[in-house]
Amino acid sequence: MSKLTLSVDDRVVSRAKRYAKQRGVSVSAMVEAYLAAVAEPSSPATQDAPILRLVRGSLGKADLAGYQKHLAAKYR
């Protein structure tokens, strides 16, 4: 295993440590998972992003036709 030195804002480090502790993982494990996701050419990072997993399906029965009409009118 290799070591990696990063420069990160102190506030970000504090929040990351708190987030990791709440989830029972290390900051190193989180960074490794992120880097593995973005470095994998066959799997876009956004596909596995935790925030997207949280909101996936939240639109349910969204009116896509209405939204398309809205966009068409907006960007004429």
N, CA, C and O atoms as a Maestro MAE file, in Angstrom:
{
 s_m_m2io_version
 :::
 2.0.0
}

f_m_ct {
 s_m_title
 :::
 protein
 m_atom[304] {
  # First column is atom index #
  i_m_mmod_type
  r_m_x_coord
  r_m_y_coord
  r_m_z_coord
  i_m_residue_number
  s_m_chain_name
  s_m_pdb_residue_name
  s_m_pdb_atom_name
  i_m_atomic_number
  :::
  1 25 0.854 -1.181 0.000 1 A "MET " " N  " 7
  2 3 0.000 0.000 0.000 1 A "MET " " CA " 6
  3 2 0.893 1.236 0.000 1 A "MET " " C  " 6
  4 15 1.898 1.282 0.710 1 A "MET " " O  " 8
  5 25 0.528 2.231 -0.793 2 A "SER " " N  " 7
  6 3 1.294 3.472 -0.896 2 A "SER " " CA " 6
  7 2 0.718 4.536 0.021 2 A "SER " " C  " 6
  8 15 -0.460 4.502 0.377 2 A "SER " " O  " 8
  9 25 1.560 5.471 0.392 3 A "LYS " " N  " 7
  10 3 1.116 6.632 1.166 3 A "LYS " " CA " 6
  11 2 0.939 7.791 0.202 3 A "LYS " " C  " 6
  12 15 1.615 7.869 -0.823 3 A "LYS " " O  " 8
  13 25 0.028 8.687 0.538 4 A "LEU " " N  " 7
  14 3 -0.257 9.851 -0.280 4 A "LEU " " CA " 6
  15 2 -0.411 11.044 0.646 4 A "LEU " " C  " 6
  16 15 -1.160 10.981 1.621 4 A "LEU " " O  " 8
  17 25 0.284 12.123 0.354 5 A "THR " " N  " 7
  18 3 0.180 13.339 1.157 5 A "THR " " CA " 6
  19 2 -0.703 14.333 0.408 5 A "THR " " C  " 6
  20 15 -0.453 14.643 -0.757 5 A "THR " " O  " 8
  21 25 -1.731 14.825 1.081 6 A "LEU " " N  " 7
  22 3 -2.660 15.780 0.491 6 A "LEU " " CA " 6
  23 2 -2.679 17.059 1.311 6 A "LEU " " C  " 6
  24 15 -2.472 17.029 2.524 6 A "LEU " " O  " 8
  25 25 -2.923 18.163 0.659 7 A "SER " " N  " 7
  26 3 -3.133 19.440 1.347 7 A "SER " " CA " 6
  27 2 -4.625 19.738 1.296 7 A "SER " " C  " 6
  28 15 -5.197 19.928 0.222 7 A "SER " " O  " 8
  29 25 -5.248 19.775 2.470 8 A "VAL " " N  " 7
  30 3 -6.694 19.960 2.555 8 A "VAL " " CA " 6
  31 2 -6.975 20.974 3.648 8 A "VAL " " C  " 6
  32 15 -6.328 20.971 4.695 8 A "VAL " " O  " 8
  33 25 -7.942 21.838 3.399 9 A "ASP " " N  " 7
  34 3 -8.350 22.848 4.375 9 A "ASP " " CA " 6
  35 2 -8.697 22.176 5.701 9 A "ASP " " C  " 6
  36 15 -9.335 21.123 5.720 9 A "ASP " " O  " 8
  37 25 -8.281 22.780 6.798 10 A "ASP " " N  " 7
  38 3 -8.505 22.219 8.135 10 A "ASP " " CA " 6
  39 2 -9.977 21.948 8.427 10 A "ASP " " C  " 6
  40 15 -10.317 20.936 9.041 10 A "ASP " " O  " 8
  41 25 -10.847 22.850 7.987 11 A "ARG " " N  " 7
  42 3 -12.284 22.666 8.232 11 A "ARG " " CA " 6
  43 2 -12.813 21.457 7.483 11 A "ARG " " C  " 6
  44 15 -13.665 20.727 7.989 11 A "ARG " " O  " 8
  45 25 -12.307 21.248 6.278 12 A "VAL " " N  " 7
  46 3 -12.735 20.091 5.491 12 A "VAL " " CA " 6
  47 2 -12.263 18.807 6.167 12 A "VAL " " C  " 6
  48 15 -13.007 17.829 6.233 12 A "VAL " " O  " 8
  49 25 -11.035 18.806 6.667 13 A "VAL " " N  " 7
  50 3 -10.507 17.634 7.366 13 A "VAL " " CA " 6
  51 2 -11.359 17.332 8.596 13 A "VAL " " C  " 6
  52 15 -11.695 16.174 8.843 13 A "VAL " " O  " 8
  53 25 -11.705 18.340 9.355 14 A "SER " " N  " 7
  54 3 -12.532 18.136 10.553 14 A "SER " " CA " 6
  55 2 -13.877 17.528 10.193 14 A "SER " " C  " 6
  56 15 -14.324 16.577 10.833 14 A "SER " " O  " 8
  57 25 -14.521 18.074 9.172 15 A "ARG " " N  " 7
  58 3 -15.823 17.543 8.752 15 A "ARG " " CA " 6
  59 2 -15.690 16.124 8.224 15 A "ARG " " C  " 6
  60 15 -16.545 15.279 8.491 15 A "ARG " " O  " 8
  61 25 -14.627 15.854 7.477 16 A "ALA " " N  " 7
  62 3 -14.413 14.510 6.936 16 A "ALA " " CA " 6
  63 2 -14.198 13.503 8.054 16 A "ALA " " C  " 6
  64 15 -14.726 12.392 7.998 16 A "ALA " " O  " 8
  65 25 -13.430 13.877 9.067 17 A "LYS " " N  " 7
  66 3 -13.197 12.984 10.198 17 A "LYS " " CA " 6
  67 2 -14.501 12.699 10.944 17 A "LYS " " C  " 6
  68 15 -14.761 11.560 11.333 17 A "LYS " " O  " 8
  69 25 -15.304 13.719 11.139 18 A "ARG " " N  " 7
  70 3 -16.586 13.548 11.826 18 A "ARG " " CA " 6
  71 2 -17.501 12.634 10.999 18 A "ARG " " C  " 6
  72 15 -18.140 11.733 11.543 18 A "ARG " " O  " 8
  73 25 -17.560 12.867 9.706 19 A "TYR " " N  " 7
  74 3 -18.371 12.053 8.796 19 A "TYR " " CA " 6
  75 2 -17.916 10.595 8.841 19 A "TYR " " C  " 6
  76 15 -18.738 9.686 8.949 19 A "TYR " " O  " 8
  77 25 -16.609 10.380 8.759 20 A "ALA " " N  " 7
  78 3 -16.058 9.025 8.765 20 A "ALA " " CA " 6
  79 2 -16.363 8.320 10.083 20 A "ALA " " C  " 6
  80 15 -16.742 7.149 10.090 20 A "ALA " " O  " 8
  81 25 -16.201 9.026 11.187 21 A "LYS " " N  " 7
  82 3 -16.444 8.429 12.506 21 A "LYS " " CA " 6
  83 2 -17.898 8.003 12.643 21 A "LYS " " C  " 6
  84 15 -18.183 6.930 13.176 21 A "LYS " " O  " 8
  85 25 -18.826 8.837 12.164 22 A "GLN " " N  " 7
  86 3 -20.252 8.521 12.244 22 A "GLN " " CA " 6
  87 2 -20.590 7.261 11.458 22 A "GLN " " C  " 6
  88 15 -21.529 6.541 11.796 22 A "GLN " " O  " 8
  89 25 -19.815 7.002 10.407 23 A "ARG " " N  " 7
  90 3 -20.075 5.854 9.540 23 A "ARG " " CA " 6
  91 2 -19.171 4.660 9.830 23 A "ARG " " C  " 6
  92 15 -19.282 3.618 9.184 23 A "ARG " " O  " 8
  93 25 -18.284 4.816 10.798 24 A "GLY " " N  " 7
  94 3 -17.423 3.713 11.194 24 A "GLY " " CA " 6
  95 2 -16.369 3.348 10.167 24 A "GLY " " C  " 6
  96 15 -15.985 2.184 10.050 24 A "GLY " " O  " 8
  97 25 -15.899 4.346 9.418 25 A "VAL " " N  " 7
  98 3 -14.840 4.125 8.435 25 A "VAL " " CA " 6
  99 2 -13.731 5.143 8.671 25 A "VAL " " C  " 6
  100 15 -13.906 6.108 9.414 25 A "VAL " " O  " 8
  101 25 -12.597 4.918 8.035 26 A "SER " " N  " 7
  102 3 -11.503 5.878 8.158 26 A "SER " " CA " 6
  103 2 -11.564 6.876 7.005 26 A "SER " " C  " 6
  104 15 -12.153 6.605 5.958 26 A "SER " " O  " 8
  105 25 -10.955 8.014 7.216 27 A "VAL " " N  " 7
  106 3 -10.863 9.009 6.142 27 A "VAL " " CA " 6
  107 2 -10.065 8.406 4.979 27 A "VAL " " C  " 6
  108 15 -10.387 8.635 3.813 27 A "VAL " " O  " 8
  109 25 -9.040 7.647 5.304 28 A "SER " " N  " 7
  110 3 -8.249 6.994 4.254 28 A "SER " " CA " 6
  111 2 -9.111 6.075 3.398 28 A "SER " " C  " 6
  112 15 -8.979 6.057 2.174 28 A "SER " " O  " 8
  113 25 -9.994 5.312 4.041 29 A "ALA " " N  " 7
  114 3 -10.875 4.410 3.295 29 A "ALA " " CA " 6
  115 2 -11.829 5.199 2.397 29 A "ALA " " C  " 6
  116 15 -12.111 4.790 1.271 29 A "ALA " " O  " 8
  117 25 -12.325 6.336 2.905 30 A "MET " " N  " 7
  118 3 -13.220 7.165 2.091 30 A "MET " " CA " 6
  119 2 -12.484 7.715 0.876 30 A "MET " " C  " 6
  120 15 -13.004 7.679 -0.239 30 A "MET " " O  " 8
  121 25 -11.265 8.228 1.094 31 A "VAL " " N  " 7
  122 3 -10.485 8.794 -0.011 31 A "VAL " " CA " 6
  123 2 -10.153 7.696 -1.020 31 A "VAL " " C  " 6
  124 15 -10.243 7.912 -2.229 31 A "VAL " " O  " 8
  125 25 -9.769 6.521 -0.526 32 A "GLU " " N  " 7
  126 3 -9.443 5.410 -1.419 32 A "GLU " " CA " 6
  127 2 -10.656 5.006 -2.264 32 A "GLU " " C  " 6
  128 15 -10.526 4.766 -3.464 32 A "GLU " " O  " 8
  129 25 -11.826 4.931 -1.637 33 A "ALA " " N  " 7
  130 3 -13.046 4.571 -2.370 33 A "ALA " " CA " 6
  131 2 -13.364 5.619 -3.432 33 A "ALA " " C  " 6
  132 15 -13.742 5.279 -4.553 33 A "ALA " " O  " 8
  133 25 -13.212 6.887 -3.079 34 A "TYR " " N  " 7
  134 3 -13.468 7.961 -4.041 34 A "TYR " " CA " 6
  135 2 -12.497 7.883 -5.219 34 A "TYR " " C  " 6
  136 15 -12.908 7.946 -6.377 34 A "TYR " " O  " 8
  137 25 -11.211 7.747 -4.914 35 A "LEU " " N  " 7
  138 3 -10.213 7.695 -5.980 35 A "LEU " " CA " 6
  139 2 -10.419 6.473 -6.866 35 A "LEU " " C  " 6
  140 15 -10.252 6.555 -8.082 35 A "LEU " " O  " 8
  141 25 -10.776 5.355 -6.273 36 A "ALA " " N  " 7
  142 3 -11.047 4.156 -7.065 36 A "ALA " " CA " 6
  143 2 -12.233 4.382 -7.990 36 A "ALA " " C  " 6
  144 15 -12.223 3.932 -9.136 36 A "ALA " " O  " 8
  145 25 -13.259 5.078 -7.498 37 A "ALA " " N  " 7
  146 3 -14.450 5.330 -8.315 37 A "ALA " " CA " 6
  147 2 -14.159 6.254 -9.481 37 A "ALA " " C  " 6
  148 15 -14.614 6.005 -10.597 37 A "ALA " " O  " 8
  149 25 -13.407 7.316 -9.237 38 A "VAL " " N  " 7
  150 3 -13.149 8.263 -10.321 38 A "VAL " " CA " 6
  151 2 -12.079 7.761 -11.283 38 A "VAL " " C  " 6
  152 15 -12.018 8.214 -12.426 38 A "VAL " " O  " 8
  153 25 -11.241 6.836 -10.841 39 A "ALA " " N  " 7
  154 3 -10.172 6.324 -11.696 39 A "ALA " " CA " 6
  155 2 -10.619 5.137 -12.536 39 A "ALA " " C  " 6
  156 15 -9.888 4.716 -13.432 39 A "ALA " " O  " 8
  157 25 -11.778 4.598 -12.277 40 A "GLU " " N  " 7
  158 3 -12.277 3.436 -13.016 40 A "GLU " " CA " 6
  159 2 -12.947 3.888 -14.309 40 A "GLU " " C  " 6
  160 15 -14.006 4.515 -14.262 40 A "GLU " " O  " 8
  161 25 -12.353 3.584 -15.465 41 A "PRO " " N  " 7
  162 3 -12.917 4.056 -16.730 41 A "PRO " " CA " 6
  163 2 -14.254 3.425 -17.081 41 A "PRO " " C  " 6
  164 15 -15.044 4.041 -17.796 41 A "PRO " " O  " 8
  165 25 -14.534 2.231 -16.608 42 A "SER " " N  " 7
  166 3 -15.772 1.565 -16.989 42 A "SER " " CA " 6
  167 2 -16.958 1.938 -16.106 42 A "SER " " C  " 6
  168 15 -18.089 1.546 -16.391 42 A "SER " " O  " 8
  169 25 -16.710 2.692 -15.040 43 A "SER " " N  " 7
  170 3 -17.774 3.050 -14.116 43 A "SER " " CA " 6
  171 2 -17.660 4.532 -13.756 43 A "SER " " C  " 6
  172 15 -16.797 4.902 -12.960 43 A "SER " " O  " 8
  173 25 -18.515 5.386 -14.329 44 A "PRO " " N  " 7
  174 3 -18.439 6.818 -14.012 44 A "PRO " " CA " 6
  175 2 -18.600 7.052 -12.509 44 A "PRO " " C  " 6
  176 15 -19.413 6.401 -11.853 44 A "PRO " " O  " 8
  177 25 -17.825 7.980 -11.980 45 A "ALA " " N  " 7
  178 3 -17.855 8.266 -10.545 45 A "ALA " " CA " 6
  179 2 -19.239 8.693 -10.084 45 A "ALA " " C  " 6
  180 15 -19.655 8.352 -8.976 45 A "ALA " " O  " 8
  181 25 -19.951 9.429 -10.914 46 A "THR " " N  " 7
  182 3 -21.269 9.913 -10.507 46 A "THR " " CA " 6
  183 2 -22.260 8.778 -10.352 46 A "THR " " C  " 6
  184 15 -23.249 8.918 -9.632 46 A "THR " " O  " 8
  185 25 -22.018 7.660 -11.010 47 A "GLN " " N  " 7
  186 3 -22.925 6.529 -10.905 47 A "GLN " " CA " 6
  187 2 -22.952 5.979 -9.481 47 A "GLN " " C  " 6
  188 15 -23.996 5.524 -9.014 47 A "GLN " " O  " 8
  189 25 -21.822 6.017 -8.794 48 A "ASP " " N  " 7
  190 3 -21.723 5.444 -7.469 48 A "ASP " " CA " 6
  191 2 -21.664 6.492 -6.359 48 A "ASP " " C  " 6
  192 15 -21.452 6.146 -5.197 48 A "ASP " " O  " 8
  193 25 -21.846 7.746 -6.695 49 A "ALA " " N  " 7
  194 3 -21.738 8.805 -5.689 49 A "ALA " " CA " 6
  195 2 -22.837 8.643 -4.638 49 A "ALA " " C  " 6
  196 15 -24.006 8.493 -4.993 49 A "ALA " " O  " 8
  197 25 -22.482 8.670 -3.354 50 A "PRO " " N  " 7
  198 3 -23.476 8.483 -2.295 50 A "PRO " " CA " 6
  199 2 -24.635 9.465 -2.367 50 A "PRO " " C  " 6
  200 15 -25.779 9.091 -2.108 50 A "PRO " " O  " 8
  201 25 -24.355 10.713 -2.714 51 A "ILE " " N  " 7
  202 3 -25.441 11.698 -2.769 51 A "ILE " " CA " 6
  203 2 -26.454 11.329 -3.845 51 A "ILE " " C  " 6
  204 15 -27.652 11.562 -3.678 51 A "ILE " " O  " 8
  205 25 -25.982 10.757 -4.942 52 A "LEU " " N  " 7
  206 3 -26.914 10.355 -5.993 52 A "LEU " " CA " 6
  207 2 -27.733 9.138 -5.577 52 A "LEU " " C  " 6
  208 15 -28.900 9.015 -5.951 52 A "LEU " " O  " 8
  209 25 -27.128 8.243 -4.806 53 A "ARG " " N  " 7
  210 3 -27.890 7.092 -4.306 53 A "ARG " " CA " 6
  211 2 -29.014 7.568 -3.397 53 A "ARG " " C  " 6
  212 15 -30.085 6.962 -3.363 53 A "ARG " " O  " 8
  213 25 -28.775 8.655 -2.657 54 A "LEU " " N  " 7
  214 3 -29.797 9.164 -1.747 54 A "LEU " " CA " 6
  215 2 -30.995 9.755 -2.492 54 A "LEU " " C  " 6
  216 15 -32.134 9.609 -2.047 54 A "LEU " " O  " 8
  217 25 -30.749 10.412 -3.606 55 A "VAL " " N  " 7
  218 3 -31.838 11.089 -4.316 55 A "VAL " " CA " 6
  219 2 -32.421 10.266 -5.457 55 A "VAL " " C  " 6
  220 15 -33.440 10.643 -6.035 55 A "VAL " " O  " 8
  221 25 -31.783 9.148 -5.785 56 A "ARG " " N  " 7
  222 3 -32.265 8.311 -6.884 56 A "ARG " " CA " 6
  223 2 -33.694 7.879 -6.593 56 A "ARG " " C  " 6
  224 15 -33.992 7.373 -5.511 56 A "ARG " " O  " 8
  225 25 -34.565 8.081 -7.556 57 A "GLY " " N  " 7
  226 3 -35.958 7.694 -7.407 57 A "GLY " " CA " 6
  227 2 -36.820 8.725 -6.721 57 A "GLY " " C  " 6
  228 15 -38.023 8.510 -6.574 57 A "GLY " " O  " 8
  229 25 -36.252 9.839 -6.293 58 A "SER " " N  " 7
  230 3 -37.037 10.828 -5.554 58 A "SER " " CA " 6
  231 2 -38.020 11.577 -6.443 58 A "SER " " C  " 6
  232 15 -38.974 12.170 -5.939 58 A "SER " " O  " 8
  233 25 -37.808 11.561 -7.744 59 A "LEU " " N  " 7
  234 3 -38.750 12.233 -8.639 59 A "LEU " " CA " 6
  235 2 -40.002 11.394 -8.877 59 A "LEU " " C  " 6
  236 15 -41.043 11.915 -9.277 59 A "LEU " " O  " 8
  237 25 -39.892 10.109 -8.630 60 A "GLY " " N  " 7
  238 3 -41.061 9.239 -8.747 60 A "GLY " " CA " 6
  239 2 -41.768 9.400 -10.070 60 A "GLY " " C  " 6
  240 15 -41.240 9.032 -11.119 60 A "GLY " " O  " 8
  241 25 -42.956 9.947 -10.015 61 A "LYS " " N  " 7
  242 3 -43.774 10.111 -11.219 61 A "LYS " " CA " 6
  243 2 -43.703 11.552 -11.724 61 A "LYS " " C  " 6
  244 15 -44.727 12.209 -11.908 61 A "LYS " " O  " 8
  245 25 -42.485 12.027 -11.944 62 A "ALA " " N  " 7
  246 3 -42.288 13.399 -12.416 62 A "ALA " " CA " 6
  247 2 -42.907 13.574 -13.799 62 A "ALA " " C  " 6
  248 15 -42.933 12.648 -14.610 62 A "ALA " " O  " 8
  249 25 -43.397 14.762 -14.042 63 A "ASP " " N  " 7
  250 3 -43.989 15.092 -15.334 63 A "ASP " " CA " 6
  251 2 -42.876 15.488 -16.293 63 A "ASP " " C  " 6
  252 15 -42.574 16.672 -16.441 63 A "ASP " " O  " 8
  253 25 -42.265 14.505 -16.946 64 A "LEU " " N  " 7
  254 3 -41.144 14.781 -17.837 64 A "LEU " " CA " 6
  255 2 -41.562 15.583 -19.062 64 A "LEU " " C  " 6
  256 15 -40.819 16.451 -19.521 64 A "LEU " " O  " 8
  257 25 -42.733 15.301 -19.587 65 A "ALA " " N  " 7
  258 3 -43.206 16.037 -20.761 65 A "ALA " " CA " 6
  259 2 -43.387 17.517 -20.415 65 A "ALA " " C  " 6
  260 15 -43.025 18.393 -21.201 65 A "ALA " " O  " 8
  261 25 -43.938 17.782 -19.258 66 A "GLY " " N  " 7
  262 3 -44.113 19.160 -18.813 66 A "GLY " " CA " 6
  263 2 -42.777 19.859 -18.625 66 A "GLY " " C  " 6
  264 15 -42.626 21.032 -18.970 66 A "GLY " " O  " 8
  265 25 -41.816 19.139 -18.080 67 A "TYR " " N  " 7
  266 3 -40.486 19.719 -17.881 67 A "TYR " " CA " 6
  267 2 -39.815 19.988 -19.217 67 A "TYR " " C  " 6
  268 15 -39.147 21.010 -19.375 67 A "TYR " " O  " 8
  269 25 -39.979 19.089 -20.183 68 A "GLN " " N  " 7
  270 3 -39.398 19.305 -21.509 68 A "GLN " " CA " 6
  271 2 -40.017 20.533 -22.167 68 A "GLN " " C  " 6
  272 15 -39.313 21.311 -22.811 68 A "GLN " " O  " 8
  273 25 -41.319 20.714 -22.012 69 A "LYS " " N  " 7
  274 3 -41.977 21.902 -22.550 69 A "LYS " " CA " 6
  275 2 -41.434 23.163 -21.887 69 A "LYS " " C  " 6
  276 15 -41.188 24.171 -22.549 69 A "LYS " " O  " 8
  277 25 -41.253 23.089 -20.578 70 A "HIS " " N  " 7
  278 3 -40.691 24.220 -19.838 70 A "HIS " " CA " 6
  279 2 -39.312 24.584 -20.371 70 A "HIS " " C  " 6
  280 15 -39.028 25.757 -20.612 70 A "HIS " " O  " 8
  281 25 -38.449 23.577 -20.557 71 A "LEU " " N  " 7
  282 3 -37.092 23.832 -21.061 71 A "LEU " " CA " 6
  283 2 -37.123 24.392 -22.480 71 A "LEU " " C  " 6
  284 15 -36.357 25.296 -22.813 71 A "LEU " " O  " 8
  285 25 -38.015 23.850 -23.316 72 A "ALA " " N  " 7
  286 3 -38.110 24.332 -24.696 72 A "ALA " " CA " 6
  287 2 -38.518 25.809 -24.712 72 A "ALA " " C  " 6
  288 15 -37.964 26.596 -25.479 72 A "ALA " " O  " 8
  289 25 -39.477 26.182 -23.876 73 A "ALA " " N  " 7
  290 3 -39.908 27.581 -23.809 73 A "ALA " " CA " 6
  291 2 -38.819 28.472 -23.218 73 A "ALA " " C  " 6
  292 15 -38.615 29.597 -23.675 73 A "ALA " " O  " 8
  293 25 -38.139 27.979 -22.227 74 A "LYS " " N  " 7
  294 3 -37.106 28.766 -21.560 74 A "LYS " " CA " 6
  295 2 -35.927 29.070 -22.465 74 A "LYS " " C  " 6
  296 15 -35.384 30.174 -22.429 74 A "LYS " " O  " 8
  297 25 -35.526 28.096 -23.279 75 A "TYR " " N  " 7
  298 3 -34.320 28.252 -24.080 75 A "TYR " " CA " 6
  299 2 -34.577 28.483 -25.562 75 A "TYR " " C  " 6
  300 15 -33.773 28.079 -26.403 75 A "TYR " " O  " 8
  301 25 -35.683 29.123 -25.884 76 A "ARG " " N  " 7
  302 3 -35.969 29.482 -27.286 76 A "ARG " " CA " 6
  303 2 -35.082 30.590 -27.734 76 A "ARG " " C  " 6
  304 15 -35.173 31.029 -28.880 76 A "ARG " " O  " 8
  :::
 }
 m_bond[303] {
  # First column is bond index #
  i_m_from
  i_m_to
  i_m_order
  :::
  1 1 2 1
  2 2 3 1
  3 3 4 2
  4 3 5 1
  5 5 6 1
  6 6 7 1
  7 7 8 2
  8 7 9 1
  9 9 10 1
  10 10 11 1
  11 11 12 2
  12 11 13 1
  13 13 14 1
  14 14 15 1
  15 15 16 2
  16 15 17 1
  17 17 18 1
  18 18 19 1
  19 19 20 2
  20 19 21 1
  21 21 22 1
  22 22 23 1
  23 23 24 2
  24 23 25 1
  25 25 26 1
  26 26 27 1
  27 27 28 2
  28 27 29 1
  29 29 30 1
  30 30 31 1
  31 31 32 2
  32 31 33 1
  33 33 34 1
  34 34 35 1
  35 35 36 2
  36 35 37 1
  37 37 38 1
  38 38 39 1
  39 39 40 2
  40 39 41 1
  41 41 42 1
  42 42 43 1
  43 43 44 2
  44 43 45 1
  45 45 46 1
  46 46 47 1
  47 47 48 2
  48 47 49 1
  49 49 50 1
  50 50 51 1
  51 51 52 2
  52 51 53 1
  53 53 54 1
  54 54 55 1
  55 55 56 2
  56 55 57 1
  57 57 58 1
  58 58 59 1
  59 59 60 2
  60 59 61 1
  61 61 62 1
  62 62 63 1
  63 63 64 2
  64 63 65 1
  65 65 66 1
  66 66 67 1
  67 67 68 2
  68 67 69 1
  69 69 70 1
  70 70 71 1
  71 71 72 2
  72 71 73 1
  73 73 74 1
  74 74 75 1
  75 75 76 2
  76 75 77 1
  77 77 78 1
  78 78 79 1
  79 79 80 2
  80 79 81 1
  81 81 82 1
  82 82 83 1
  83 83 84 2
  84 83 85 1
  85 85 86 1
  86 86 87 1
  87 87 88 2
  88 87 89 1
  89 89 90 1
  90 90 91 1
  91 91 92 2
  92 91 93 1
  93 93 94 1
  94 94 95 1
  95 95 96 2
  96 95 97 1
  97 97 98 1
  98 98 99 1
  99 99 100 2
  100 99 101 1
  101 101 102 1
  102 102 103 1
  103 103 104 2
  104 103 105 1
  105 105 106 1
  106 106 107 1
  107 107 108 2
  108 107 109 1
  109 109 110 1
  110 110 111 1
  111 111 112 2
  112 111 113 1
  113 113 114 1
  114 114 115 1
  115 115 116 2
  116 115 117 1
  117 117 118 1
  118 118 119 1
  119 119 120 2
  120 119 121 1
  121 121 122 1
  122 122 123 1
  123 123 124 2
  124 123 125 1
  125 125 126 1
  126 126 127 1
  127 127 128 2
  128 127 129 1
  129 129 130 1
  130 130 131 1
  131 131 132 2
  132 131 133 1
  133 133 134 1
  134 134 135 1
  135 135 136 2
  136 135 137 1
  137 137 138 1
  138 138 139 1
  139 139 140 2
  140 139 141 1
  141 141 142 1
  142 142 143 1
  143 143 144 2
  144 143 145 1
  145 145 146 1
  146 146 147 1
  147 147 148 2
  148 147 149 1
  149 149 150 1
  150 150 151 1
  151 151 152 2
  152 151 153 1
  153 153 154 1
  154 154 155 1
  155 155 156 2
  156 155 157 1
  157 157 158 1
  158 158 159 1
  159 159 160 2
  160 159 161 1
  161 161 162 1
  162 162 163 1
  163 163 164 2
  164 163 165 1
  165 165 166 1
  166 166 167 1
  167 167 168 2
  168 167 169 1
  169 169 170 1
  170 170 171 1
  171 171 172 2
  172 171 173 1
  173 173 174 1
  174 174 175 1
  175 175 176 2
  176 175 177 1
  177 177 178 1
  178 178 179 1
  179 179 180 2
  180 179 181 1
  181 181 182 1
  182 182 183 1
  183 183 184 2
  184 183 185 1
  185 185 186 1
  186 186 187 1
  187 187 188 2
  188 187 189 1
  189 189 190 1
  190 190 191 1
  191 191 192 2
  192 191 193 1
  193 193 194 1
  194 194 195 1
  195 195 196 2
  196 195 197 1
  197 197 198 1
  198 198 199 1
  199 199 200 2
  200 199 201 1
  201 201 202 1
  202 202 203 1
  203 203 204 2
  204 203 205 1
  205 205 206 1
  206 206 207 1
  207 207 208 2
  208 207 209 1
  209 209 210 1
  210 210 211 1
  211 211 212 2
  212 211 213 1
  213 213 214 1
  214 214 215 1
  215 215 216 2
  216 215 217 1
  217 217 218 1
  218 218 219 1
  219 219 220 2
  220 219 221 1
  221 221 222 1
  222 222 223 1
  223 223 224 2
  224 223 225 1
  225 225 226 1
  226 226 227 1
  227 227 228 2
  228 227 229 1
  229 229 230 1
  230 230 231 1
  231 231 232 2
  232 231 233 1
  233 233 234 1
  234 234 235 1
  235 235 236 2
  236 235 237 1
  237 237 238 1
  238 238 239 1
  239 239 240 2
  240 239 241 1
  241 241 242 1
  242 242 243 1
  243 243 244 2
  244 243 245 1
  245 245 246 1
  246 246 247 1
  247 247 248 2
  248 247 249 1
  249 249 250 1
  250 250 251 1
  251 251 252 2
  252 251 253 1
  253 253 254 1
  254 254 255 1
  255 255 256 2
  256 255 257 1
  257 257 258 1
  258 258 259 1
  259 259 260 2
  260 259 261 1
  261 261 262 1
  262 262 263 1
  263 263 264 2
  264 263 265 1
  265 265 266 1
  266 266 267 1
  267 267 268 2
  268 267 269 1
  269 269 270 1
  270 270 271 1
  271 271 272 2
  272 271 273 1
  273 273 274 1
  274 274 275 1
  275 275 276 2
  276 275 277 1
  277 277 278 1
  278 278 279 1
  279 279 280 2
  280 279 281 1
  281 281 282 1
  282 282 283 1
  283 283 284 2
  284 283 285 1
  285 285 286 1
  286 286 287 1
  287 287 288 2
  288 287 289 1
  289 289 290 1
  290 290 291 1
  291 291 292 2
  292 291 293 1
  293 293 294 1
  294 294 295 1
  295 295 296 2
  296 295 297 1
  297 297 298 1
  298 298 299 1
  299 299 300 2
  300 299 301 1
  301 301 302 1
  302 302 303 1
  303 303 304 2
  :::
 }
}
